[in-house]
Amino acid sequence: MTELSTLPEQEKSLVEINNLRRWFPVQKNFIDQMLAQKIDYVRAVDDVTFNIRQGEAFGLAGESGSGKSTIGRLTIGLDKPTKGEVIFDGINLGKQSSEELRKLRRRMQVIFQDPMASLNPRMTLGDAIMEGLRIHKPELKQQHRDMVLTMMEKVGMTPPLFFFNKYPHQISGGQRQRVVIARALITQPDLILADEPIAMADVSVRALLLDLMVQLKKEFNLTYLFITHDLATAKYICERIGILYLGKMMEMSDLREVYGHPLHPYTQALLAAVPVPDPHQRRTQPMPEGEIPNPINPPSGCRFHPRCPIAKEQCSQVEPVFRELRPGHFVACHFAEQNL
């Protein structure tokens, strides 16, 4: 367990995550409920602490099922934590009413993974982007159309009038992703949750979308919570990164630290899995065997120990402390010192 006050904080924190936990009760049929001695939970997020500084891009990386999207939903108030707290710009989201959260939505927006699923097929692109203005800035009704056209141009939907009355199925996947980005930015938010924002885009346009996100971050002074399973993508856009595994934070530091001096065996395995274009530089480090364990009954001790190449008896019995081994570089591993 790590207190937030011990984490590096050179600038003002926009988001503070303190000992966050989200457990989901397992749904059972009537007979199983009657016979059960206890309630089982899916431990999606289990005691995670970090902060996101104003104006930075903070990345969360890990395999599917590690709890990245759940943390994202908790961070913007779409779900309530089982334990712990999420503080956005000094406001504890867990203590806000539905109406108070609704007013905060303007400042926290989402870039979804699948633009086709997140856009209403019966709504034109212009109306889809304008919807946030109708909800949060009704007093500017006369300016809504001009604001949408300006935003469409900023995200590369040019000429904007050509796209304004089109529907999602009439444009390409890369263009749909630009529309989703425009919709997220139209309310001038402070925090953007980017949940695998380029995963559904063609490989040929992914670099263009990342360039666009970097450019917009500078122009609008945005703060990103960037969720990804691809460390190569995170390297392009993030300034700090946290590595998640089975609901636990394994490692966290500045991007150069994590990539240049990975201290946790899981981080090392993820970096080794990144494809290298040079065929002569083949991967020599063995990949962890098996799959991520069941979050209903996670392993005791270190949750990575069943797949860890350096695990010892202590790893299966004692949970490692999330501690600082290098300046600003935190890791949860009993034997991380051997990688210093």
Secondary structure, DSSP 8 states (H G I E B T S, - for coil): ---GGGS--SS-EEEEEEEEEEEEE----HHHHHH-SS--EEEEEEEEEEEEETT-EEEEE--TTSSHHHHHHHHTTSS--SEEEEEETTEEGGG--HHHHHHHGGGEEEE-S-HHHHS-TTS-HHHHHHHHHHHH-GGGGGGHHHHHHHHHHHTT--SHHHHHT--GGGS-HHHHHHHHHHHHHTT--SEEEEESTTTTS-HHHHHHHHHHHHHHHHHHT-EEEEEES-HHHHHHH-SEEEEEETTEEEEEEEHHHHHHS--SHHHHHHHHTS--S-TTS---S----S----TTS--SSSTTGGG-TT--HHHHHS----EEEETTEEE--TTGGGG-
